[in-house]
Amino acid sequence: MAMIDEKLLKISKKYLFSTIEKKRDELRKTLGENQLVDLGVGDISLPLAPSIVEGLKEGAHEMERSVIGYGPYEGYAFLREAIVQSEYSHVDVGLDEIFVSEGINGDLCGMQELFSPSARVGIIDPAYPVYLTLNILSGRETIVTLPLKEENGYMPKPPKEGLDLVFLTSPGNPIGIAQTRENLQEWVNLAKQYNAIIFFDAAYASFIQSKEVPKTIYEIEGARDVAIEFRSFSKSSGFTGVRLGYTVVPKNLFLKSAEGKDYSINALWMNRQSTKTNGISYPIQRAGLAALTPQGKAECMAQVKTYLAGAKKMKETLQNMGYTVVGGVDSPYLWWKVPYGSSWEWFDKLIEECHLISIPGEGFGKWGEGYVRLSGFVNPATCEKAILHLKRLGVLSAV
C-alpha cells in the first residue's frame, strides 16, 4: 500500500499568503475592486521593461530561425558571464560557480537534498515562511530561532551554541532592513568556527541604496568558504511571471561524508541539477541577458526606484501620524509596529477602517507578532490611494 510522507502533515494547513489572498478576494466581492488597496503579497505592479520584452522576442525569433534544443543544466554561458560581470565584478566569483534556475524557492528547497536531515539549523524570525517549511520537509528536527528584535536593530545575533546550517536574508523580508557589514562578518566568522554553511537569500539586493551595505555576502572576508548566495530576477527585473534566478555555489565549499571524506558542494549541486532539471528555456535566459545590459539595467532600476519612492512616501506618512515604522530604504517593505492589539487584530482593523490589505507579522514567525508588513510594490497611483486610505486611521494620539 502506498503511504504518505508524514513530514507533509507537519506543514501548516493555512499557508500565510493563501490565507491573505482568500480574505482579499472576499473583500473585493463585498467592496468592489476599486475600493481595495492591496499592500500585502509582494508581487510586482509595473510591466516588464521594454529591453526585457525585446530579449524575449529575440530569443523566440532565434528559435524560429534555427534549432535550439536542450541547454546546459547550469544555464547558458552568455547569461552566466553577464551575471558575473554585472553583479560580481568586484568580488571573487567564477563563471562555473553560477547556476541558473527558475528562482530562489526551488533552489533553496533543492539545495536541502545535499545536506543531512540531522543538521542543526538556525532560521531568522520573522522570516519568509518557506525557510521553516522546507526544513520540515527535509526532516530536520533541531531548528534554532534567531530573533530579529527592535532592541538589536533587527539584526540576527549568533547563538551561543553551534549550528550546521544558517538561513539569512539581506535586504530583509518581511523586515525591510539590510544587514550591516559588521553583523554579516559575525555570521561568517561563526560559520567558519563551526564548519557551517550559510544560505544567503539576496532576492532584494538590487534595492540596496545605502553605500555601507554589502550588495553580496561575498564582500565579507571569508564568505566564499561558508556561504551559498541565492539571487532572483523576480523583483529586480519584474520576472515574477517569467521565472528566472540563479545560485552562487563557490568551489571552496565542502561537505563531509560519514567516512570523513570531503565532497565539493559545487560538484554535488551540478550532479543534482543534471538529474532533476533540464534547465531554463532559451528565450527566458535571453530576457535575463537583456535585463543585464546597460539599457536593461537602467530600465529595471527606474522601476526599483519607483517602488522605493512609494515605500518612502507611505513610511513618512505613517511616521508623521506618530507610528513606528522601519524599512523602505534598502528594501521595498515597511515593518509597521502596531500601537495596540495583535498583528492579526491590526490586520483586521486596516481592512475594516482603511480597506487596505497588509500582512500580519505573526505569519512570519513568533517574533513578528506586534507588527504588520506593508509592501511598496505599487505603482504611483496606487501609492497615493494607499496614503489616503492610511490617513483614515488619524494621528496616533487620536487612535
N, C-alpha and C positions, 0 to 999 in steps of 0.2 A: 504493500500500500504506500502510495506517495504521501509524504508527511511535510508539513510546513516548516520552514526555518523559524524557530522560535524567537530569534532575535527581532523579527519583524513585528512581533506582538509587543515589544518593549517601546516601540515608537508611539509617540502621542498621536491619538486618532484625529486630533484637531490641529492641523498644521497652521501656524500663525497666519500666514498670508492668505491661505484659502478661507480661513475664518473671517478675516477682514473683507475679503472680496465678496463673501456671501452677504455680510452686513451692508456693504456698499451697494450691491445690486438691489437689495430690498429697499434701501433708501431712495435709490433712483426711481423705483416704481412708484414710491409714495410722493416724492417731491418733484420729480422730473429731472432730466439730465442737466438743465441749465442752472438749477438751484444748488447743485452739489459741487464742492471743491475737494478734489482728491489729492491730499498730500501724504498719502500712505505708501503704497508699494513704489519702490524707486525705479520705475521704468522711464524711458526717455519720452520727451514730448515734442522734440524737434525732428524733422525728416532727415534722412541720410544726406550728407553733404554731396554737392554736385560731383566732386572728384571721385568719390566712392562709387556713385552710380555709374559713372563712366568706366571705372575699373571693372565693375560687374559686367557691363555691356561688352567691353573689350574682351574679357575672359570668355564670355559666351561666344562672341564672334570668332575668336581663335579656334574654339572647338568646332565651329561650323566649317572653318577653312581647312583644318587638319585634325587628325585623330589624336586626342589626348585622353588616355585611359587612367588607370590607377596611378596615383602619385606616390612620392616617398612617404613612408609611415610617419616620419618626423616632420614632414612639411617640405615644400619646395625650397630649394636653396635661395632663390631670389627673395622670398619673404623673410627667411631666417637671417640673411645678410642685411636686409633693410632694418630688421628689428635690432640687430647688434649695433649697426651704425647709428640708428635713431635714438635708442634707449640706453645703450650700454657702452658707448664710445669712451666714456670717462672711467670705466671700471674694467676689470679683467673677466670678461665673459666671451666664450668662444662660440663659433658657428655650430659646432657639434654638441653644444650644451643647451641649445634651443629646441623645444619640441612643440610644434604647432598642434592645436586641438580645437574642439568646438567651444571651449570655455573653462572657467575655473571649477565649477561644480563637479564636472565629470572627472577632471584631473585630480582634484582633492580626494574624491571617492576612490578612484582607481589607484592612486598612489598608496592607499592603505593596504593594498594587497601585497605590497613589498615588505611590510613590517609585521612583526609578531603580534598576535592578539593580546599577549601578556604585557605589552608595553605600558609603562606608566605615562599617562598623558596629561598635559596641562592645557586648559582651554580658558581664554579670557571670558569674562562675564561682566556685562552683557555682550553678546556676540551674535553674529549671523547664525541662526538655528541649525544650519547644515553641519557645522563643526561637531556639535554634540551628536546629531543623528548618525552621521557617517561612522563615528566611533562606536556607537551602539551596534550598528550593522556589522562592524568589524569584530564584534565580540569582546570589546575591551571593557573591563570592569573597574579598573583603577583610574579614575578621572579626577584630577585636581582642579578646582576652580581658582581662577586668577582674577580677583575682583578689580574692577575699574571704579575707583572711588573718587568723589569730589575732592576730598582732602589730599589725595595724591595726584591731583591734576588729571585724573582719569588715565594715568599711566599704569600698566600692569607691572607689579613688582615680583621679582623671582622669589619663589618659596624657599624655605629652609631645606626641605627635602629635595632629593634629586628627581629629575624627570628624564624620560626617554624621548618623548615627542612633545613639541610645544606648538600651539596654534596661535599665531599673532597676525594682526592686520594693521596696516597704516597706509593712508589715512583711514580713520575708523568708520565702521558701520556696526551699530547704529549711532555711536557717539562720534560726531563729526570732527574729531581731533586727530592730528597726526602725531606719531610718537617722536620724541626728541632723539637726537643722535646719542646723547648720554644714556638714555633708557635702553635703546637698541644695543648699545655696546655692552650694557649689563647682561642682556639676554644672550648675546653671542658668547661672552665670557663664561656664563653659566653652562651653555650648551657644550662648550669645549671642555669644561671641567668634568661633566658627566657623560661625555661622548653622546650627546643628544642631538636630535635633528629638529630644526625649526621649519615649520610650514608657514611661509610668509605670504599672506594674501595682500597683493598690491593692486587690487582691482581699480582703485581710485587714484593711482599715482599721478595721472595727468592733471588732477585738480590741485596739486600742491603748488602754492603760491609763495609760501614763506621760504626765504633763501636758506635759512639754517636747517630746514627739514630735509632729511635724506629722501631722494626720489626712488632709491632702490636699497635694499638691505646690503647689497654688495659694496656700498660706500663705507660700510662699517668694517674695521680691521678684523680679519679672521672669519668673516661671514662665509667665504667660499668653502670653509672647512665644515660648516654646520648647517647651512640654510638652503632650502629649495624655495624659489620665488614663483608665484603664480600671478599671471597677468591676463587681462582681457581687453578686447576691443569694444566690449558692450557699452560701457559708459563713456569711455574716452572718445569713441568714434561713432556711437549710436548703433552698434551692431546687435542690440538685443533681439531683433527679429531676423538677424542674418546668422549669428553664431560664429565667433572666432576668438580664440585666445591662444595662449602659449605658456609653457612652464620652463623655467630655467633650472637645469639639474647639473651643477658643477661636477667635474670629474674628480674633484677632491673628496667626494663623499663616499663612504663605505659602510657596509653592514657586515656584522659577523654572523657566521653560521654557528650551530650548536658545537661544531668541532673546532671553532675558533678561527676559521678561515675567513679572510676579507673578501667581500664582493662589491664591485662598483655599482652604486645606485644608478648611475647614468646608464650602464650596460643593462642592468636589470629592468629599468624603465623602457629602454629600447626593445628589449625582448617582450615585455608585456604589451607594449603598443603594437608591435608587429603581429601579435597573436590576437588582439581584441579590437583592432580598428583598421580600417582601410584608408584612413586619412581624411582630410577635409577637401571638399570639391575645389577644382581649379579656379572657377570664376570667383569664389569667395576669397581665395587666397590672393587673387589679383586685386580684389577690392581692398584687402588688407594692405597690399603693397601701395595702392593709391592713397590710402589714409596716411601713409608714412612719407609721402613726397612733400616737399616744401609747401605746395599749394594745398594738399590734403590736410597737412598738419595745421595750417593757418585756418582753414575752414572748420576743422574739428575744435581747435582751441577757441574760436569765436563762440561755438556752442557751449563749450565748457564755461567760458566766462559769462555767458547768458544765464546759465544755471546758478553759478556762484553769485551773480548780481541779484538774482531773485532771492536766494537764501539770505544774503546780506540785508536786503530790504525787510524781509519778514523778521529777521533777528532783531534789527533795530526797532521795528515796530513793537515787538513784544518787550524789549528792554525798556523802551520809553513808557510802556504801560506798567512797568515795575516788576516784570517777570525775569527769572534767571534762566538764561539760555546760553549754551556753548555750541561750538562748531561753526560751520558756514564760512570758514576761512580757507582751509585746505581740503575741504570736503563739502559736498552739496547737502549734507544732512545737518539738521538742528536737533539738539538734545535739550528738551524743554523740561525744567523742573516744575512739577505741579505744586501749587501752593497748599493744597489740602486734598484729602481723599487718596484713593489708589489710582494707579495708572489706567486701569480699565474704567474706573468711575470718571476720570477726566476725559478719557476717550469718548464715553457716552455723553458727557457734558458738551464736548465740542460738536458732536453730531446733532444734539438736540438744539443747542443755542446758536451754533455757527454754521450748521450744515456743512461741516468740514470733517474729512477723514484723516486721522492720524494713525500711528501705530503705538499701542501701549508698550511701555518699556519692559513690563514683566514678560512679554512674549519673547524677549531676547535673553532672558535669564533672571535669576533671583535678584541680582544687583541692578537690574533695570527698573525694578519697582520704584515708583515715585517720579517717573519721567514718561514723556511721550516723545516719539520721533516724528519730525516733520521733514518731508523731502523737498529739496529745491529743484527737482526735475520738473519744472513747469515753464511754460512759455511766458513772456512778459504780461500778456493779457490775463492769464490765469493767476499770475503772481499778484497783480493789482486787485483782482477779485478776492484772492485769499486774504489779502491785507484788510479789505473791507469787512470780510466775514470775521476775521480775528478781532477786529475792533468792537464787535458786538459784546465781547466779554467785558469791556470797560477797563479802567485802570485797576491795578491790583488792590489798592486801598478801598475800592468800592465793591470788590468781589465778596 
